[in-house]
């Protein structure tokens, strides 16, 4: 993953996780997984993991983003710089 990320984008992620620690989201997912397992074992019903998540707001998306949309979003990240040409084959 780091080979596909520029140094400035990596620093942006470091700044983001300095302000918003990953730990609360991780704990939320772990407890939601535990609750889903217990609920499925006790009730025998299928549920989604997102039914038990408290902190993470996950909305399912029906539409998939195309590669062009993802590329244009990535180009709009401040400080994001490419060190090679787009579609250079590497």
N, C-alpha and C positions, 0 to 999 in steps of 0.2 A: 504494500500500500504506500509506503514512504517513497518508493521509486516513482510513483505516479503523481506525487504531490510536490509542489514547489516549496522552497524554503520559506517564502513569505506566507504561503497558505498554512504551512506547518506552524509558524509563529502565530498566525491568527487563531488557530485551534488552541494553542497553548494559552493565549490571552483569554479565549472564551472559557476554557475549563478552569482558569484561575478565578474567574468571576462566578461561574456556575459549576460547582463541583459535580463530578459524575456520580459520586457515592449515593446521593438520595435516589436518583433514577435507578441505579443498580439494585439498591435495597428494595425499591418498589417492585421491580421486575421479579426479584427472587421471591418475595412474599406472595406476589400474584401467582407465580408458578406453584408455590407450595399450596396456596388456597385452591387453585384449580385442580391439583392432584387430589387433595383431600375431598373436595366436592365431588369429583368424578368417582372416587372410590366409595364414598358414602351414599351418593344418590344414583350413581350409574348414568347420569346425564352428561351429555357433551356440552361444554361451555368454551368460550373464548378466553384467552389469557387477558384480554383487555377488559373483560367484565370485572376483574378483581384489581385492576391497576388504579391507584389513587392519585399519584402525582403526574403520571405521564398521560398526556391527552393524545390519544391515537385515534385518528379518524380514517377509516378505510377509504382508499381512493379507487374509484372504478376505472379511471383512465390511466394508461401508462404514458410516461413521458418519453418522447422520442429522443434519439441521440443528439439531434440538432438543438432541442430545447435544453437538454442537460449541458451541452457545450456552451450555449449562449448564457446560461445562468452562471457557469464557471468563469466565463470571461468577465462577468460583472462584479466578481469578488474584488474588493479593493486590495491592491498590492499583489494580486495574483499575476504571476509572470510565467510565460512559457519559455523554456530554454531550447525548444525545438519547434519546427514547423508543424502545423496541424496536419494529421494524416500522413506523417512522414514514414510510417511503417514500422517504427520501433516500438 
